[in-house]
Amino acid sequence: MSELSFAIRAVVPDRYAATPTLTVGLHIDDPGNDPVHALALRAQVVLEPQRRAYGAEEAGRLLDLFGERPRWGTTVKPTTWTTCSAVVPGFTGGADVDLPLPCSYDLEVAAARYLQALDGGEVPLRLLFSGTVFRRGPAGLRIEPVPWSAEAEHRMPLAVWRQLVDLHWPDSGWLRLRRDTLRALQEERARTGDTSWEETIGRLLAGAHAGAEVTGG
């Protein structure tokens, strides 16, 4: 069994990736005597929302994910964000490597809705590592698994996520809607002569709020 250990140096946006991607800077420490010929590394990236505090407005936006605050003791639990992998070239003693972490801003995805709901602060992450280590020793090449106990924690500033989103969709976001809903919006926009989808949706929301106030009154 390999005794590799991992530490996260930083998490930053990849400004040159074609799709939204964060770069996880890892330091790998290897106390073994034989050099690593190659490392096929996998990481499960887990959000740990129970490890941070939330303001009242954040709690309101997280209602659909966690429910009312009195229930948070049972509903706020670690959740998998994504998985990523990389092939690390050979090294002896230790190495620094950049691990690409693909991201989605689809608000149907729970992790994206969670990140979008936050106002600031840090996002607690835990990376759970697995994979295969290829070592070169006196007896030749041998294969060892990365132990399932290998993991690393990191508190990523929310600003990093905001920077990543703004690289691809400045001051905007995406919603996935059913085809019949899109058609209804298209018909509404054509009927009113709105100049953008945002204008159509904003007008409908304003009408819904006005109707709620009249009903409440």
N, C-alpha and C positions, 0 to 999 in steps of 0.2 A: 504493500500500500504506500502510495506517494505521500510525503509529508509537506507538500506545497502549502503555503499560506498566502493570503491575498489582502491587500489594502487598497482602498480607493483614494487616489490622489486628488481628483477633481472630476466634475461632470460639466461639459460645455457643449454648446450647439456646434454642429458641423456645418459651417457656412457654405461649403461647396458640394454638399450632398444633393442629389436630385429630388429626394423625398425627405420629409422631416426626420432628422436623425440626431441623436445626442451622442457625444463621444465620452465614454467612460475611461478615464486614465487610471490604469491599474498598475500597482507594483506587485510583482510575484516574487516571493522569497522561497528558495529551495535549499534546505539544509543537507540534502543528499550528497553523497560522495561522487556519484557518477553524473556526468553532464546530461542535460535534457536534449535529446535529438530534435524533438518537436512536441508540441502540446496541442491537442484538439480540445478546445475549451468551450464549454457551454455555461450560460448563466441564466437563471430564472430571476427576474427583477420583481421584487415584491414591494408594494406600497404598504406602509404601516401607519394608517391614519390615527390609531389610538395613541401614538407617541407625540402628539402635538395638541395645542389648545385651539379653540375656535371662537370667534366673535359671534354676536347675535345675527348679523347679516349673513355671515358664512353659514351658520346653522340653518337659516331659512333656505338658502340655496341648496343645502345638502339634505333637505327633507325627503326628497324622492329616493336618495341612496340609503340614509340611515334612520329615517323616521323621526319622531319627536325626541327631544333631548332625554327624557326619562328612560328611553329604551336604548340609549347609546351604549350602555354597559354590555349589552348582548349583540348589538348590531354593528358596532364599529370594530371591525376585525381586519387583519392583514388580507390583502387581495393581490393576486398576480397582475402586474402591469403588462409585461411582455417577456419574451425570451430572446436571447441573442447568442451569437457564437463567433468564434474566430480561431484561426490556426496560427499558433505562436511559433516563430522560428526557434531554433535551438539556442540554448543559453546555459551558463554555468553559474550557480550561486544565486542568481536572481535576474530579473528583467523588468523593464517598464514596457507596457503594451497599451495600445488604444483599442477599446472594445466598442464597436458600433452598436448603438441602441436605437432601433427604428421605433418611431412614435406615430400615433394616429391622433388627429384632432376631430375625428368623427364623434359627435356628441351622443351617438347611440352607445358608444363604448363607455363603460362605467368609469374607467381610469381617467379618460379625457373630461368627463363631466365633473369628476372630483377636482381635478386640477383647475378647471375653469371656474369652479365655485370659490376658490381661495382668493383672498385679498392680498396676501403677502406672507412673509415669514419663510419657513423652511418645510420641505417635504421629506419626511423620514423614509429612507429606502433601505432595503436589505437585499443583497445579491447572494443567491444560493448557487454554488458552483458544482459542476460535474464535468466529466470528460475523460480523456485518455492521455497518459503521459508515455512517450516513447523515449527510453533511456539507452544510452550507449555505454557499455561497460566492458571489462576484460573478457566476459563470456559472450559478448555480442550484444545484439539489440534485444531489449526486453520491454514488455508492455505492462503498465500499472494504471489503475483507475485513480482519478482524483477523488478523494474521500468525500462522502456526502455531507460530512461535517464542515467542509470548507465553505466559509461565508464571509461577508464583509458588510459593514453598515456605513451609511453616508446620509448626511442631512443636506439635500440639494436646495439651494435658494430657489424660491418660486420664480424669481427674476430670470433664471436660466431657462425655464419652460416658456416664459413670456417672450424671451428673445428668440427662441426657436420658432414659436408660432408666428411672430412678426416677420421673420425671414421669409416665410412662405405665404402668409395671409395677413398682411399688415392691417390691424384694426378691424379684423373680420373673423368669421368662423363659418362652419358648415353644419347644415341640418339635412338629414336624409328623410325625405317625405314619400309617401305612397304616390303612385302615379295619378290616381283619381284626385288626391289632394292638390298635387301640382297643377292638374288640369283646371280644378276649381279656382285656384289662385290666378291662373292664366286668364280665365274667363272674367274674373273680377277686375284684373288689371286692364283688360281690354275695354270693359264696360265703363270704367271710371276715367280712363286715360292717364293713369299713373305713369310716371316716367321711369320707375324702377321697382324691383321686387320689394326693396326695403320700404319704399313709400306705401305700397299696397299693404304690407304686413303691419306697418306702423299705424296706418289709418284704421285697420281692422282691430288692432289692439286698443287704440284710443276709444273706438266705439264700444268695445267690450267693457272697458273700465268705466265709461260713462253709464252704460246700462247697469253695471253692478252697483254704482253709487246711487242710481235712482231706485233700484230694488232695495238697497240697504236703507234708504231714507224712508 
